[in-house]
Amino acid sequence: MLSKGVKSQAQRTTASKTVKPWSISVQANIFRVVSDLLGVGFSVRHALQFCEVLFKQQTKDLNLINAQLQAGLSVSSAFEPYVDDQIGLQLQLAEEHGQLTQSLGQISRLLQTAHQRHHKIKRLLQYPLMLMVILGFIMTGMKLVIMPQIQALADTPSSQSHHWWWLVIIVPLLLIGTFLYQGIKQQPILNRVEQTTRIPILGPIVKAYYGYYFLAAITIMFEGGLGIQEILMTLRRAKSTTLLYQLGGQLETALAAGQPLPDVLRQYRFMPRELQTLFQSGKSQTALVQELTALTELYYQRLTNRLETMMTWIQPLSFVVIGSTIIAAYTSLFLPLYHTIGGL
């Protein structure tokens, strides 16, 4: 029995070193198929064997996952090298509390939403990016070909002083943006999420995304019959890089200091405000699970609505940026021309 466990662990370590994580769309599609098949009576292994037929490019990965499951590895551990830490934790919680089918459906829906968002953003930015490229060629041609000829006709020396304002404005902005991005990226994920929720336009979407993620995770645990203290203990067994692990540690410290749970939850910007009311209501576990399930669905709808709202702003903001760039570029190019004409 011990040798079997060591063998499984070795397989898991080898897999994590050699495999490539799946894309968001592949994860979403595989989890959706597995969830549907589990719902009609398939076992996990048979569902994955069926996926081998549908997803040819992932056949080797699915074969390896099935072999690991047969060797006794858990579902969450077998999928770990192919998915994000947050998704892996949700799989682990669902598996421990008998909610794997439901959780796979939620994971698939969340990943599908993220994939659709990325696809729509790329599609909306195609036209503005093409305009920016064309504009860059035009302005470069004018600067290298037309302006030197005008200056030669006017018999005036070339002056570069009017171009310094680009460096004075753009370089500091790029440096500040880079430092801010790197600073946020290096933060623990809980701090990173809290900071990102403060960013205009993007913040509400981040709040809705992680609000939905948190609701889906705790609903699974409440459905498994866990209380608050047991949920915190479960979260502390997760990987230290996950949001729920870090959140669980802070909640545990605050509750041990005597702070009420609703007051602690209120400190986090991404935490659903409705959740505080539910915990204060004193309802039974069954009623609480029903309302948490409904709230999870509400937050999914809220997430999709906010994503659609963001999409409607992408192209107008892109055209504002392009228009501002055109005005600034023409000003920098033609100011010397006006001075030249005035000197003739």
C-alpha positions as CSV (number, residue, x, y, z in Angstrom):
1,M,0.0,0.0,0.0
2,L,2.8,2.4,0.8
3,S,4.7,1.6,-2.4
4,K,1.5,2.3,-4.4
5,G,1.2,5.7,-2.7
6,V,4.8,6.5,-3.4
7,K,4.4,5.5,-7.0
8,S,1.3,7.7,-7.4
9,Q,3.2,10.6,-5.9
10,A,6.1,10.0,-8.3
11,Q,3.7,10.0,-11.2
12,R,2.1,13.2,-10.1
13,T,5.5,14.9,-9.7
14,T,6.7,13.7,-13.1
15,A,3.5,14.9,-14.7
16,S,3.7,18.3,-13.2
17,K,7.2,18.7,-14.7
18,T,6.5,17.6,-18.2
19,V,2.9,18.6,-19.1
20,K,1.7,21.9,-20.4
21,P,-1.3,23.6,-18.7
22,W,-4.4,23.6,-20.8
23,S,-5.8,26.8,-22.2
24,I,-9.0,28.3,-20.7
25,S,-11.2,27.1,-23.5
26,V,-9.9,23.5,-23.3
27,Q,-10.4,23.4,-19.6
28,A,-13.9,24.8,-19.9
29,N,-14.9,22.3,-22.6
30,I,-13.4,19.2,-20.9
31,F,-15.0,20.1,-17.5
32,R,-18.4,20.7,-19.2
33,V,-18.3,17.3,-21.0
34,V,-17.2,15.5,-17.8
35,S,-19.9,17.3,-15.8
36,D,-22.6,16.3,-18.3
37,L,-21.5,12.7,-18.4
38,L,-21.3,12.4,-14.6
39,G,-24.9,13.8,-14.5
40,V,-26.1,10.9,-16.7
41,G,-24.4,8.2,-14.7
42,F,-20.8,7.9,-16.1
43,S,-17.9,7.4,-13.7
44,V,-15.1,9.9,-13.8
45,R,-12.8,7.5,-15.5
46,H,-15.3,6.5,-18.2
47,A,-16.1,10.2,-18.7
48,L,-12.4,10.9,-19.3
49,Q,-12.1,8.0,-21.7
50,F,-15.0,9.5,-23.7
51,C,-13.1,12.9,-23.6
52,E,-10.1,11.2,-25.2
53,V,-12.3,10.6,-28.3
54,L,-13.5,14.3,-28.4
55,F,-10.3,16.1,-27.5
56,K,-7.6,14.5,-29.7
57,Q,-4.8,17.1,-28.8
58,Q,-5.3,16.3,-25.1
59,T,-5.4,12.5,-25.5
60,K,-2.0,11.9,-23.9
61,D,-2.9,14.2,-21.0
62,L,-6.3,12.5,-20.4
63,N,-4.6,9.0,-20.6
64,L,-2.2,10.1,-17.9
65,I,-5.0,11.5,-15.7
66,N,-6.9,8.2,-16.1
67,A,-3.8,6.2,-15.2
68,Q,-3.2,8.3,-12.1
69,L,-6.9,7.9,-11.1
70,Q,-6.5,4.1,-11.5
71,A,-3.4,4.3,-9.3
72,G,-5.4,5.9,-6.5
73,L,-4.7,9.6,-7.0
74,S,-7.6,12.0,-6.4
75,V,-9.3,13.9,-9.2
76,S,-8.0,17.3,-8.0
77,S,-4.4,16.0,-7.8
78,A,-4.6,14.3,-11.2
79,F,-5.9,17.5,-12.8
80,E,-3.5,19.8,-10.9
81,P,-0.7,20.2,-13.5
82,Y,-3.3,21.3,-16.2
83,V,-5.4,23.9,-14.3
84,D,-4.9,27.1,-12.3
85,D,-4.4,26.8,-8.5
86,Q,-7.8,28.4,-7.8
87,I,-9.6,25.8,-10.1
88,G,-7.6,23.0,-8.5
89,L,-8.7,24.0,-5.0
90,Q,-12.4,24.1,-6.1
91,L,-12.0,20.6,-7.5
92,Q,-10.5,19.5,-4.2
93,L,-13.3,20.9,-2.2
94,A,-16.0,19.5,-4.5
95,E,-14.4,16.0,-4.4
96,E,-14.1,16.0,-0.6
97,H,-17.7,17.0,-0.1
98,G,-19.4,14.9,-2.8
99,Q,-20.3,17.9,-5.1
100,L,-18.0,17.0,-8.0
101,T,-20.7,17.0,-10.7
102,Q,-22.2,20.4,-9.7
103,S,-18.8,21.9,-9.2
104,L,-17.5,20.8,-12.6
105,G,-20.5,22.5,-14.1
106,Q,-19.7,25.8,-12.2
107,I,-16.0,25.6,-13.1
108,S,-16.8,25.0,-16.8
109,R,-19.2,28.0,-16.8
110,L,-16.7,30.3,-15.1
111,L,-13.9,29.3,-17.5
112,Q,-16.2,29.6,-20.5
113,T,-17.1,33.1,-19.4
114,A,-13.4,34.0,-19.1
115,H,-12.7,32.5,-22.6
116,Q,-15.6,34.4,-24.2
117,R,-14.4,37.6,-22.5
118,H,-10.9,37.2,-23.9
119,H,-12.2,36.4,-27.4
120,K,-14.6,39.4,-27.5
121,I,-11.9,41.8,-26.2
122,K,-9.5,40.6,-29.0
123,R,-12.2,40.9,-31.6
124,L,-13.2,44.4,-30.4
125,L,-9.6,45.6,-30.4
126,Q,-8.7,44.3,-33.9
127,Y,-10.1,47.4,-35.8
128,P,-8.5,50.0,-33.4
129,L,-5.2,48.2,-33.5
130,M,-5.2,48.2,-37.3
131,L,-5.9,51.9,-37.3
132,M,-3.0,52.5,-34.9
133,V,-0.6,50.5,-37.1
134,I,-1.8,52.4,-40.2
135,L,-1.5,55.7,-38.3
136,G,2.0,54.8,-37.2
137,F,3.1,54.1,-40.8
138,I,1.6,57.4,-42.0
139,M,3.2,59.6,-39.3
140,T,6.6,57.9,-39.8
141,G,6.4,58.5,-43.5
142,M,5.5,62.1,-43.0
143,K,8.3,62.6,-40.5
144,L,11.0,60.9,-42.6
145,V,10.0,62.0,-46.1
146,I,7.7,65.0,-46.2
147,M,9.1,67.1,-43.3
148,P,12.8,67.0,-44.4
149,Q,11.7,68.2,-47.9
150,I,9.7,71.1,-46.4
151,Q,12.6,72.1,-44.2
152,A,15.0,71.9,-47.2
153,L,12.7,74.2,-49.3
154,A,12.5,76.7,-46.5
155,D,16.3,76.5,-46.0
156,T,15.9,76.2,-42.2
157,P,17.8,73.9,-39.9
158,S,16.0,70.8,-38.5
159,S,14.9,71.3,-35.0
160,Q,14.1,68.5,-32.6
161,S,13.3,70.5,-29.5
162,H,9.5,70.2,-30.1
163,H,9.8,66.4,-29.9
164,W,11.1,66.4,-26.3
165,W,7.6,66.7,-24.8
166,W,6.9,63.2,-26.0
167,L,9.7,61.8,-23.9
168,V,8.8,64.0,-20.9
169,I,5.2,62.7,-20.9
170,I,5.3,59.2,-22.2
171,V,8.5,57.8,-20.6
172,P,7.4,58.6,-17.0
173,L,3.9,57.3,-17.7
174,L,5.4,54.0,-19.0
175,L,7.8,53.7,-16.1
176,I,5.0,54.4,-13.5
177,G,2.7,51.9,-15.3
178,T,5.4,49.2,-15.3
179,F,6.3,49.7,-11.6
180,L,2.6,49.6,-10.6
181,Y,2.0,46.4,-12.6
182,Q,5.1,44.7,-11.2
183,G,4.2,45.8,-7.7
184,I,0.7,44.4,-7.9
185,K,1.9,41.2,-9.6
186,Q,4.3,40.4,-6.8
187,Q,1.7,40.8,-4.1
188,P,0.0,37.7,-2.6
189,I,-3.2,37.0,-4.5
190,L,-5.5,38.3,-1.7
191,N,-3.8,41.7,-1.7
192,R,-3.7,41.6,-5.5
193,V,-7.4,41.1,-5.8
194,E,-8.1,43.8,-3.2
195,Q,-6.0,46.3,-5.1
196,T,-7.4,45.4,-8.5
197,T,-10.9,45.9,-7.3
198,R,-10.1,49.7,-6.9
199,I,-9.2,50.1,-10.6
200,P,-11.9,51.9,-12.6
201,I,-13.9,49.8,-15.1
202,L,-11.9,46.7,-14.3
203,G,-12.6,46.7,-10.6
204,P,-16.4,45.9,-10.7
205,I,-15.6,42.9,-12.9
206,V,-12.9,41.6,-10.6
207,K,-15.3,42.0,-7.6
208,A,-18.0,40.0,-9.4
209,Y,-15.6,37.3,-10.6
210,Y,-14.1,36.6,-7.2
211,G,-17.4,37.1,-5.5
212,Y,-18.8,34.3,-7.6
213,Y,-15.8,32.1,-7.1
214,F,-16.0,32.5,-3.3
215,L,-19.7,31.8,-3.2
216,A,-19.3,28.7,-5.3
217,A,-16.6,27.4,-3.0
218,I,-18.4,28.0,0.3
219,T,-21.7,26.7,-1.1
220,I,-20.0,23.4,-1.8
221,M,-18.7,23.2,1.8
222,F,-22.0,24.2,3.4
223,E,-23.8,21.5,1.3
224,G,-21.3,19.1,2.7
225,G,-22.5,19.9,6.2
226,L,-19.5,21.9,7.4
227,G,-19.8,24.8,9.8
228,I,-17.7,28.0,9.8
229,Q,-14.8,26.6,11.9
230,E,-14.7,23.4,9.8
231,I,-14.7,25.5,6.6
232,L,-11.7,27.6,7.9
233,M,-9.8,24.4,8.7
234,T,-10.5,23.1,5.2
235,L,-9.3,26.3,3.6
236,R,-6.0,26.2,5.6
237,R,-5.2,22.8,4.0
238,A,-5.2,24.3,0.5
239,K,-2.1,25.5,-1.3
240,S,-0.6,28.7,0.1
241,T,-0.8,30.5,-3.2
242,T,-4.6,30.3,-3.5
243,L,-7.0,33.1,-2.6
244,L,-9.1,30.9,-0.2
245,Y,-6.0,29.8,1.8
246,Q,-4.9,33.3,2.4
247,L,-8.4,34.5,3.1
248,G,-9.0,31.6,5.5
249,G,-5.9,32.5,7.5
250,Q,-7.0,36.1,7.9
251,L,-10.6,35.1,8.8
252,E,-9.3,32.6,11.4
253,T,-7.1,35.3,13.0
254,A,-9.9,37.8,13.1
255,L,-12.5,35.4,14.5
256,A,-10.0,34.2,17.2
257,A,-9.6,37.9,18.2
258,G,-13.4,38.1,18.8
259,Q,-14.5,40.0,15.7
260,P,-18.0,39.0,14.4
261,L,-17.9,37.2,11.0
262,P,-20.1,39.8,9.1
263,D,-17.7,42.6,10.3
264,V,-14.7,40.6,9.1
265,L,-16.2,39.9,5.7
266,R,-17.1,43.6,5.3
267,Q,-13.3,44.4,5.2
268,Y,-12.9,42.8,1.8
269,R,-14.1,44.7,-1.3
270,F,-14.8,41.6,-3.4
271,M,-16.8,39.9,-0.7
272,P,-20.6,39.7,-1.5
273,R,-22.4,42.1,0.8
274,E,-25.5,39.9,0.7
275,L,-23.4,37.2,2.4
276,Q,-23.1,39.2,5.6
277,T,-26.9,39.4,5.8
278,L,-27.2,35.7,5.3
279,F,-24.8,34.9,8.1
280,Q,-26.7,37.3,10.5
281,S,-30.1,35.8,9.7
282,G,-29.6,32.7,11.9
283,K,-31.3,30.4,9.4
284,S,-30.9,26.7,9.3
285,Q,-28.2,24.9,7.3
286,T,-30.7,23.8,4.7
287,A,-32.2,27.2,4.2
288,L,-28.7,28.8,4.1
289,V,-27.6,26.4,1.4
290,Q,-30.6,27.2,-0.7
291,E,-30.0,30.9,-0.4
292,L,-26.3,30.6,-1.1
293,T,-27.1,28.6,-4.2
294,A,-29.5,31.3,-5.4
295,L,-26.9,34.0,-4.6
296,T,-24.2,32.2,-6.5
297,E,-26.5,32.1,-9.6
298,L,-27.2,35.8,-9.1
299,Y,-23.5,36.7,-9.0
300,Y,-22.9,34.7,-12.1
301,Q,-25.5,36.7,-13.9
302,R,-24.1,39.9,-12.5
303,L,-20.6,38.9,-13.7
304,T,-21.8,38.3,-17.3
305,N,-23.8,41.6,-17.3
306,R,-20.7,43.6,-16.1
307,L,-18.6,41.9,-18.8
308,E,-21.1,42.9,-21.4
309,T,-21.1,46.5,-20.1
310,M,-17.3,46.6,-20.3
311,M,-17.3,45.3,-23.8
312,T,-19.4,48.3,-24.9
313,W,-16.8,50.7,-23.6
314,I,-13.7,49.1,-25.3
315,Q,-14.1,50.5,-28.8
316,P,-15.2,54.0,-27.8
317,L,-12.3,54.4,-25.4
318,S,-10.0,53.0,-28.1
319,F,-11.2,55.6,-30.6
320,V,-10.7,58.3,-28.0
321,V,-7.1,57.2,-27.6
322,I,-6.6,57.0,-31.3
323,G,-8.1,60.5,-31.8
324,S,-5.9,62.0,-29.1
325,T,-2.8,60.4,-30.7
326,I,-3.7,61.7,-34.1
327,I,-4.1,65.3,-32.8
328,A,-0.9,65.1,-30.8
329,A,1.1,63.6,-33.7
330,Y,-0.2,66.2,-36.2
331,T,0.6,69.0,-33.8
332,S,4.1,67.8,-33.3
333,L,4.7,67.4,-37.0
334,F,3.1,70.6,-38.3
335,L,4.1,73.1,-35.7
336,P,7.6,73.4,-37.4
337,L,5.8,73.8,-40.7
338,Y,3.8,76.7,-39.4
339,H,6.9,78.4,-38.1
340,T,8.6,77.8,-41.4
341,I,5.8,79.3,-43.4
342,G,5.8,82.3,-41.0
343,G,9.5,82.9,-41.7
344,L,9.1,82.9,-45.5
